[in-house]
Amino acid sequence: MSLAPAQVEGSVRRFRPETQMSDEEFLRFCKENEPMRCERDANGEIILMSPTWSETSSRNSYLTYQVTKFAEETGSGKPFDSSGGFILPDGSLRSPDAAWISWQRWNALTDEQRRGFARVCPQFVIELRSESDRLPDVQETMGMWMANGTEVAWLIDPIEKAVTIYRPGDQPEHLAHPTSVQGTGPIAGFELVMARIWD
């Protein structure tokens, strides 16, 4: 089943297949619908998102680079970009804009759990709000990550020039116009300078 990509950045289409797709069928569906980004929620509904515009793509690239640089310099874990999908404890299959998993958690997975879409929730995720994203929708996504076991999640909002930090058991911490954001918990020592995102 192939669908034409939408013409608006961040445009989202949802549909529920007559029968729930297996992981293999879903992977094939994703390939048939490139360059759209495909996810699956906990109820089996398929979520299709149009490709990002150039500015968002550049910001995503910068985020992935910084997470990768941190992982390589510290030897602390494995980085992932926005094309990486994870099967979460609630059964959904989601792709954050950038993610990190400690080697301890990654190495605890079996070969079967790592194959295809890894069956693990990243410990650290970053989501980047695009121009067409409704804030309540991305906030709901952040709640989904926390409910599935993410230890630290950052919602970066270039529109408002704000970062909201999510941690288990705490109220979200809102930072207005930060010049940099410091990692805590599993990503202690990570710093993201925001000038590249805001500009």
C-alpha positions as CSV (number, residue, x, y, z in Angstrom):
1,M,0.0,0.0,0.0
2,S,1.6,3.3,-1.1
3,L,0.4,6.8,-0.3
4,A,1.4,10.1,-1.8
5,P,3.3,12.3,0.6
6,A,1.6,15.4,1.9
7,Q,2.7,18.9,0.9
8,V,2.8,20.4,4.3
9,E,5.7,19.9,6.7
10,G,4.7,17.7,9.6
11,S,1.4,16.8,7.9
12,V,0.1,13.7,9.6
13,R,-2.2,11.0,8.3
14,R,-3.6,8.2,10.4
15,F,-5.4,5.0,9.5
16,R,-6.1,1.6,11.0
17,P,-5.4,-1.4,8.7
18,E,-8.1,-4.1,8.6
19,T,-5.7,-6.6,10.2
20,Q,-2.8,-5.5,12.4
21,M,0.5,-5.6,10.6
22,S,3.4,-7.8,11.7
23,D,6.8,-6.1,12.2
24,E,7.9,-7.5,8.9
25,E,4.8,-6.2,7.1
26,F,5.1,-2.8,8.7
27,L,8.8,-2.6,7.6
28,R,7.7,-3.4,4.1
29,F,5.0,-0.8,4.3
30,C,7.5,1.8,5.5
31,K,9.8,1.1,2.5
32,E,6.9,1.4,0.1
33,N,6.0,4.8,1.4
34,E,9.5,6.4,1.6
35,P,10.3,9.2,2.2
36,M,7.3,9.5,4.6
37,R,8.1,8.6,8.2
38,C,5.9,5.8,9.5
39,E,5.0,5.0,13.1
40,R,2.5,2.7,14.8
41,D,0.7,3.6,18.0
42,A,-0.3,1.3,20.9
43,N,-3.7,0.6,19.3
44,G,-2.2,-0.5,16.0
45,E,-3.1,2.7,14.2
46,I,-0.5,3.7,11.5
47,I,0.8,7.2,11.6
48,L,2.3,8.7,8.4
49,M,4.3,12.0,8.5
50,S,5.5,13.9,5.6
51,P,9.2,14.7,5.1
52,T,10.5,17.6,7.1
53,W,11.4,20.9,5.5
54,S,15.1,21.9,5.1
55,E,15.4,24.0,8.3
56,T,13.9,21.2,10.4
57,S,16.1,18.6,8.7
58,S,19.2,20.7,9.4
59,R,18.3,21.1,13.0
60,N,17.6,17.3,13.3
61,S,21.0,16.7,11.8
62,Y,22.7,18.9,14.3
63,L,20.9,17.2,17.2
64,T,21.9,13.7,16.0
65,Y,25.5,14.9,15.5
66,Q,25.7,16.3,19.1
67,V,24.2,13.1,20.6
68,T,26.6,11.0,18.5
69,K,29.6,13.1,19.6
70,F,28.6,12.7,23.2
71,A,28.3,9.0,22.9
72,E,31.6,8.6,21.1
73,E,33.5,10.9,23.5
74,T,32.2,9.3,26.6
75,G,31.8,5.7,25.3
76,S,28.6,5.7,27.3
77,G,26.1,4.4,24.8
78,K,24.6,4.1,21.3
79,P,23.1,7.1,19.4
80,F,20.2,6.9,17.0
81,D,18.8,9.3,14.4
82,S,15.2,10.1,13.4
83,S,14.9,7.2,11.1
84,G,15.4,4.6,13.9
85,G,12.2,2.9,15.1
86,F,11.7,1.3,18.5
87,I,9.1,-1.2,19.6
88,L,8.0,0.1,23.0
89,P,6.6,-1.7,26.0
90,D,3.1,-0.6,25.1
91,G,3.4,-2.2,21.7
92,S,3.8,1.0,19.7
93,L,6.5,1.6,17.2
94,R,7.9,5.1,17.5
95,S,10.8,7.1,16.1
96,P,12.2,10.1,18.1
97,D,14.2,12.8,16.4
98,A,17.3,11.8,18.3
99,A,17.9,9.1,20.9
100,W,20.5,7.5,23.1
101,I,20.7,4.1,24.9
102,S,23.4,3.1,27.3
103,W,25.6,0.2,26.4
104,Q,24.4,-1.6,29.5
105,R,20.8,-1.5,28.3
106,W,21.7,-2.2,24.7
107,N,24.0,-5.1,25.5
108,A,21.3,-6.7,27.7
109,L,19.1,-7.2,24.7
110,T,19.1,-10.5,22.9
111,D,20.0,-10.7,19.2
112,E,16.3,-11.2,18.5
113,Q,15.3,-8.0,20.4
114,R,17.9,-6.0,18.4
115,R,16.8,-7.3,15.1
116,G,14.7,-5.1,12.9
117,F,13.0,-2.5,15.1
118,A,14.7,-2.9,18.5
119,R,12.4,-3.9,21.4
120,V,13.6,-1.2,23.8
121,C,12.7,2.2,25.0
122,P,15.6,4.8,24.6
123,Q,16.8,6.2,27.9
124,F,17.1,9.7,26.4
125,V,15.1,11.2,23.6
126,I,14.9,14.5,21.9
127,E,11.8,15.7,20.0
128,L,12.0,18.8,17.8
129,R,8.8,20.8,17.2
130,S,8.2,21.7,13.5
131,E,6.3,24.7,12.4
132,S,3.1,22.8,11.8
133,D,3.2,20.7,15.0
134,R,0.5,21.6,17.5
135,L,2.0,22.0,21.0
136,P,-0.5,19.7,22.7
137,D,0.3,16.9,20.2
138,V,4.0,17.0,20.8
139,Q,3.4,17.3,24.6
140,E,1.3,14.1,24.3
141,T,4.2,12.4,22.5
142,M,6.6,13.4,25.4
143,G,4.1,11.8,27.8
144,M,4.1,8.6,25.7
145,W,7.9,8.4,25.9
146,M,7.9,8.8,29.7
147,A,5.1,6.3,30.2
148,N,7.2,3.7,28.3
149,G,10.4,4.1,30.4
150,T,12.4,7.0,29.0
151,E,14.5,8.5,31.8
152,V,15.1,12.0,30.2
153,A,13.3,13.6,27.3
154,W,13.7,17.0,25.8
155,L,11.1,18.8,23.8
156,I,12.9,21.5,21.7
157,D,10.6,24.3,20.4
158,P,12.3,26.6,17.9
159,I,9.1,28.5,17.5
160,E,9.0,29.7,21.1
161,K,12.8,29.3,21.6
162,A,12.1,27.0,24.6
163,V,13.1,23.6,25.9
164,T,11.0,21.5,28.1
165,I,12.7,18.7,30.1
166,Y,10.8,15.6,31.2
167,R,11.9,13.3,34.0
168,P,10.0,10.4,35.6
169,G,7.9,11.6,38.6
170,D,8.7,15.3,38.1
171,Q,6.7,18.1,36.6
172,P,8.1,19.1,33.2
173,E,10.8,21.8,33.5
174,H,10.3,24.7,31.1
175,L,13.4,26.7,30.0
176,A,12.7,29.9,28.1
177,H,15.4,31.1,25.6
178,P,18.2,28.9,27.1
179,T,21.7,29.4,25.6
180,S,22.5,25.8,26.4
181,V,20.8,22.7,28.1
182,Q,22.6,20.4,30.4
183,G,22.1,16.6,30.5
184,T,21.1,14.9,33.8
185,G,20.8,11.3,34.9
186,P,22.0,8.9,32.3
187,I,23.3,11.7,30.1
188,A,25.0,13.7,32.7
189,G,27.9,15.6,31.1
190,F,26.0,16.2,27.8
191,E,25.5,19.8,26.8
192,L,23.5,21.1,23.9
193,V,24.4,24.7,22.8
194,M,21.1,26.2,21.4
195,A,22.4,28.9,19.1
196,R,22.5,26.5,16.2
197,I,18.9,25.5,16.8
198,W,17.5,29.0,17.4
199,D,19.3,30.5,14.3
